[in-house]
Amino acid sequence: MSTRVKRKIKISDKLKDTFFSSHGFPLSLTFITISILFVLFRMKGVELDYKVNEVNSKIEKSLMENKELKAKKAKLLSTKNLRSMATNHNLKQPTQKQIIVVP
């Protein structure tokens, strides 16, 4: 029987041969590309989440402002307020002939 001589191969040389071989290089390149794309998509997702939260907060502020304006409008159009404004501006109650009903 013949005896084989075992050669000591460095790990770095083995990795170089694997990564730069015709089978290993496309795999490593694909893995690196997928990793970079994953990070980019994750960053874009976080950025979009910040924008969505900002838009939601603006919507909430607008809704609160809308409620306040509706309350102010209701207060200004109340009969008590309209009567007090009419007396301040020397207005009289309309007669029956002055009232026109629009169908």
C-alpha positions as CSV (number, residue, x, y, z in Angstrom):
1,M,0.0,0.0,0.0
2,S,1.1,3.4,-0.8
3,T,1.1,6.0,1.8
4,R,-0.2,9.4,1.0
5,V,1.6,12.5,2.0
6,K,-0.8,14.9,3.7
7,R,-0.2,18.4,2.8
8,K,-1.2,21.1,5.2
9,I,-3.4,23.6,3.4
10,K,-4.0,26.9,5.1
11,I,-7.6,27.9,5.7
12,S,-7.1,31.2,4.0
13,D,-5.9,29.5,0.9
14,K,-8.9,27.1,1.0
15,L,-11.3,30.1,1.3
16,K,-9.6,31.9,-1.5
17,D,-9.9,28.9,-3.7
18,T,-13.6,28.4,-2.8
19,F,-14.7,32.0,-3.2
20,F,-12.8,32.7,-6.4
21,S,-13.6,29.4,-8.1
22,S,-16.2,29.1,-10.9
23,H,-18.8,27.7,-8.5
24,G,-18.0,29.8,-5.4
25,F,-17.7,33.3,-6.8
26,P,-21.3,33.5,-8.2
27,L,-22.6,32.2,-4.9
28,S,-20.7,34.6,-2.8
29,L,-21.6,37.5,-5.2
30,T,-25.3,36.5,-5.0
31,F,-25.1,36.4,-1.2
32,I,-23.5,39.8,-0.9
33,T,-26.0,41.3,-3.3
34,I,-28.9,39.9,-1.4
35,S,-27.5,41.1,1.9
36,I,-27.0,44.7,0.5
37,L,-30.6,44.7,-0.9
38,F,-32.0,43.4,2.4
39,V,-30.3,46.3,4.3
40,L,-31.5,48.9,1.7
41,F,-35.1,47.6,1.7
42,R,-35.1,47.6,5.5
43,M,-33.8,51.2,5.6
44,K,-36.5,52.3,3.1
45,G,-39.1,50.6,5.2
46,V,-38.0,52.4,8.3
47,E,-38.0,55.7,6.4
48,L,-41.5,55.1,5.1
49,D,-42.7,54.3,8.6
50,Y,-41.4,57.6,9.8
51,K,-43.2,59.4,7.0
52,V,-46.5,57.5,7.7
53,N,-46.3,58.4,11.4
54,E,-45.7,62.1,10.5
55,V,-48.7,62.1,8.2
56,N,-50.8,60.4,10.8
57,S,-49.9,63.1,13.4
58,K,-50.7,65.8,10.9
59,I,-54.1,64.2,10.3
60,E,-54.8,64.1,14.0
61,K,-53.9,67.7,14.4
62,S,-56.2,68.7,11.5
63,L,-59.0,66.7,13.0
64,M,-58.7,68.4,16.3
65,E,-58.5,71.8,14.6
66,N,-61.6,70.9,12.6
67,K,-63.5,70.0,15.8
68,E,-62.5,73.3,17.4
69,L,-63.6,75.3,14.4
70,K,-67.0,73.5,14.2
71,A,-67.5,74.2,17.9
72,K,-66.6,77.9,17.3
73,K,-69.0,78.0,14.3
74,A,-71.8,76.5,16.3
75,K,-71.3,79.0,19.1
76,L,-71.3,81.9,16.7
77,L,-74.5,80.7,15.0
78,S,-76.4,80.0,18.2
79,T,-79.7,81.9,18.5
80,K,-78.6,83.6,21.7
81,N,-75.4,85.0,20.0
82,L,-77.3,86.0,16.9
83,R,-80.0,87.9,19.0
84,S,-77.3,89.7,20.9
85,M,-75.5,90.7,17.7
86,A,-78.8,91.9,16.3
87,T,-79.5,94.2,19.3
88,N,-75.9,95.5,19.1
89,H,-76.4,96.5,15.4
90,N,-80.0,97.8,15.9
91,L,-81.7,95.1,13.9
92,K,-85.4,94.3,14.2
93,Q,-87.3,91.0,13.9
94,P,-88.5,90.5,10.3
95,T,-92.2,90.8,9.6
96,Q,-94.1,87.9,8.0
97,K,-94.0,89.6,4.6
98,Q,-90.2,89.8,4.7
99,I,-89.7,86.1,5.3
100,I,-89.4,84.1,2.0
101,V,-89.4,80.3,2.1
102,V,-87.3,78.8,-0.7
103,P,-88.5,75.2,-1.6
